[in-house]
Amino acid sequence: MTSLRRLLLAAAEVGFALVALISVVYILLGAEKDDYISSVVANIGKLVEAVSPQAIVAVAVIYGLICWFRWKNGPKSPKKSDQA
């Protein structure tokens, strides 16, 4: 399970870095240079407009609950048996 989680996090990081790189290239080259870069930036803008404040709060609450449950049900230390 942890290897799958690491793989998914690595894929998300690579995707985010790719979008950031495309955005930087768009800023440096300008809007007229490439249709693909313009479409990526336009889609990012549409996504930002579509995400409502309520959705952001909902994600933050869910993340907070997950963190709280993990903290509450943290790793159990093994009990030592009394052998004398």
C-alpha positions as CSV (number, residue, x, y, z in Angstrom):
1,M,0.0,0.0,0.0
2,T,2.8,2.4,0.8
3,S,4.6,1.8,-2.5
4,L,1.3,2.5,-4.4
5,R,0.9,5.7,-2.4
6,R,4.5,6.8,-3.1
7,L,4.0,6.0,-6.8
8,L,0.8,8.1,-6.9
9,L,2.4,11.0,-5.1
10,A,5.4,10.9,-7.4
11,A,3.1,11.0,-10.4
12,A,1.2,13.9,-9.0
13,E,4.4,15.8,-8.3
14,V,5.6,15.2,-11.9
15,G,2.2,16.4,-13.3
16,F,2.3,19.5,-11.1
17,A,5.9,20.3,-12.2
18,L,4.9,19.8,-15.8
19,V,2.0,22.2,-15.5
20,A,4.2,24.7,-13.7
21,L,6.8,24.4,-16.4
22,I,4.3,25.0,-19.2
23,S,3.0,28.0,-17.3
24,V,6.5,29.5,-17.0
25,V,7.1,28.9,-20.7
26,Y,3.8,30.6,-21.5
27,I,4.9,33.7,-19.5
28,L,8.3,33.8,-21.1
29,L,7.2,33.3,-24.7
30,G,3.9,35.1,-24.7
31,A,0.4,34.0,-25.8
32,E,1.0,34.0,-29.5
33,K,3.8,31.4,-29.7
34,D,2.1,28.1,-29.2
35,D,-1.5,26.9,-29.2
36,Y,-0.8,24.0,-26.8
37,I,0.6,26.2,-24.1
38,S,-2.2,28.6,-24.5
39,S,-4.8,25.8,-24.2
40,V,-3.1,24.5,-21.0
41,V,-3.1,27.9,-19.4
42,A,-6.7,28.5,-20.4
43,N,-7.7,25.1,-18.9
44,I,-5.9,26.1,-15.6
45,G,-7.8,29.3,-15.6
46,K,-11.1,27.5,-16.1
47,L,-10.3,25.1,-13.3
48,V,-9.5,27.9,-10.9
49,E,-12.8,29.7,-11.8
50,A,-14.8,26.5,-11.4
51,V,-13.5,25.6,-7.9
52,S,-15.7,27.3,-5.4
53,P,-14.7,28.4,-1.9
54,Q,-17.1,25.8,-0.5
55,A,-15.2,23.0,-2.3
56,I,-11.9,24.3,-1.0
57,V,-13.3,24.3,2.6
58,A,-14.7,20.8,2.1
59,V,-11.3,19.5,1.0
60,A,-9.6,21.2,4.0
61,V,-12.2,19.7,6.4
62,I,-11.8,16.2,4.9
63,Y,-8.0,16.5,5.1
64,G,-8.2,17.7,8.7
65,L,-10.5,14.8,9.7
66,I,-8.1,12.3,8.1
67,C,-5.1,13.8,9.9
68,W,-7.1,13.8,13.2
69,F,-8.1,10.1,12.8
70,R,-4.6,9.1,12.0
71,W,-3.3,11.0,15.1
72,K,-6.0,9.5,17.3
73,N,-5.5,6.0,16.1
74,G,-1.7,6.3,15.8
75,P,0.7,3.4,15.9
76,K,0.1,1.2,18.9
77,S,3.3,0.3,20.8
78,P,3.6,-3.4,21.4
79,K,2.9,-4.4,25.0
80,K,5.6,-6.1,26.8
81,S,4.6,-9.3,28.7
82,D,5.7,-9.5,32.3
83,Q,8.2,-12.3,32.4
84,A,10.2,-12.6,35.6
